[in-house]
Amino acid sequence: MAACPVCETDNSVTAVECAGCGKVLRRASEVPGFAPPIDGLEPTLQAAVDAPVERVPELEQTALASRSLRVPEERLEVERTPHETNGAAQNWTAGPLELDRGREEDPEPRAAPPIPPPDVPRRQADPVLCPACFARVAAEARCAECGVPLPIRDA
């Protein structure tokens, strides 16, 4: 077992970094049974640096529980929220909904839109480019392809 120089945790002989604090203990290539470097691969740009590490005496070590520690499962009692009903039967099945449209139905059918007389020729304007779908459409109030309002053009 190798002791970490920072936190003094006992680590296995093949450990590359400390299990307690994460300090690098040795290069991975120094571990017995590690794969040798592959020929043809470029080395990293930075060389490894060995920096001296000293333990700070005033610093409290991080306490870690051992892996063998088993924590008992806790069940919390949950209090149900009481709610009041108006006494009507509960119906949770899908069915027709009663929607309030905010106005009454029209008693008479609506008038049809006006139709221009056939003898009046429509002015053929240059097609415009729709800003939403980029379709070339006739210069009208809305795009014939996507329905987006077209910008007003000066005549």
N, C-alpha and C positions, 0 to 999 in steps of 0.2 A: 504494500500500500504506500502511495506517495502522498505526503501531506502538502496542501496548498500553501505557498508562502504568504498569501494574503489573509485567508480566512481560517487556515489550519484545518480544513476539512480533509478527511482521509479519502483518497480517490484510488481507483483501480490502477494497476500498472499500465494498462493500455489506454487510459484516459488521455484525451487530447486537451480537454479543458476541464476546469474544476466544476464539479457538480453543485457546489455551493454558491460560488460567486461568478463563475464563467471565465475566470482568468485562463489564458492559454498557458498550458503547462509545458507542452512540447510541440514540435512540428508534427503534422500527421505522418510525414514520411519517416519519422523516427520511431513510430509505433511498430512493434513486431508484427509482420504479416500484412503491412500496408502495401498497396499496389505501387510499383515503381513508376516514375514519371514516364509519359508516353513520348517517344521520339517524334519530332516534327511539330509539336505544339509549342507555341510561343510562351515564354515565361511572363509572369505579370510584370507590369511596369514598375512597381515599387518593390524594393527589397525589404525583407523582414527586419524589424527593428527590435532589439532587445532593450527594453527600458527597465531600469531598476524600480521595483515596487516595494514600498514600505507600508507596514500596517499602521494606521492611525490609532493611537491608544485610546483617545477619547470617544471614538466612533463605536457605537453599539452595532454588533453584528446582526444581520438579518436572520431571524429565527425561522427555520424551515422544519415542518413536521416530517417525520420519517414516512416512507412509503407504506410501511406496515401498519400505520395508525388507521384504524377504521372509525369513521364517524357514524354514529347511529342515525338512522333516518327519522326525521321529525315530521309529524303530521300536525298541521295547524287546524284548529277548529274554526270553521267559517260560519259566521252568523248570516242567515238569509235575511234579505231586506223585505220587511213586510210591505204589502201594497193593498190598497183598498179597491174594491170593485163596486160597480153600481148595482150589482145583483143580477145583471143580464147574463144570459148563457154565453160562455166563451166559445167563439167559432174561429178556429185557426185553419180552416180549409180555404182553398182558393175559390173565389167566386166573383160575380159581377160587383164592381165598385160603384158606389153612388158618388158622383162627382158634382160639385157645385160649379157650374160654368160661369156664374156671376151675372148672367142675363137670361132672359127668356128666349125661347125659340121664336123666330120670325113667323108670323101667321101666314104670310104669303111668300111665294118663292121670289128670289131676288131677280132683278132685271138683268138681261143679257148685256154684255159689254157692247158698246156701239161699234158697228162695222162701217169702215169708210166706203164711200160709193165707189163702184168699180171703174168709173170713168176718170177718176183723179189718179194720175200716175204718181207713184211714190218716188221720192228723190233718192237716187242711188248715190250714197256717200262713199267716200273712200273707206276701205276697211281699217279698223283700228286694232291695236294689240291689247289684249286683255291683261291687266296688271297681275291677275291672280294665276291664270292658267296659260298665259302667253299664246292664246289662240287668236288668229286673225278673224275678226267677226265684224258684221255691219255696225256702224256707229249708231247704237240705240241706247236706251236707258240702262239695260243690263246685258251681260255677256250671254250669247245664245248657247255657249258650251257649259259654263259653270254657274251662271246666274248671278255673278258678282256685279254690283253697280259699276258702270264705266264712268270714267271722269268726264265732266262736261267739257265739250269742245266749243270753241268760238266759231261761229259761222262765217 
